[in-house]
Amino acid sequence: MKPSERISKWFLIALMLVIGLWGLSRVISQLQHGEIGWISALIPFMMLIPIYYNLMVFPHWDRKDERWRRITERSSFYSSQILIVALAVLITVMASNPTDWTALQAVFGIFVFYGLTHTLVTIVLTRRM
């Protein structure tokens, strides 16, 4: 492992620790005030997933081999299939109107869900292939 890769790896680990502590402090602060907004408490923890993605996938970025190409193709395919199923569920839920989401919140939720799904699928495929 090159020194620059080692520095990047430790930087990402330190960043994950800092963001994890930030998320815990937000949750604890909200619990102390007696109110918890799940979206505002969830944001730091959602930030940990792309950082973990960078930590796991970083050694494979420079490679232009067949394995990495298959991983990216499969992760795009699987995450798009998961997104289609999630959109069908979202349409069903929104049609029965149990939520008070605006269209902007729904679109934001879709983008966040796809980004996190693609990230997690790529991590899993990197580990399995």
Protein Blocks (a to p, Z undefined) as FASTA:
>chain_A
ZZklmmmmmmmmmmmmmmmmmmmmmmmmmmmnopacfklmmmmmmmmmmmmmmmmmmmmm
mpccfklmmmmmmmmmmmmmmmmmmmmmmmmmmmnopaccdfklmmmmmmmmmmmmmmmm
mmmmmmmZZ
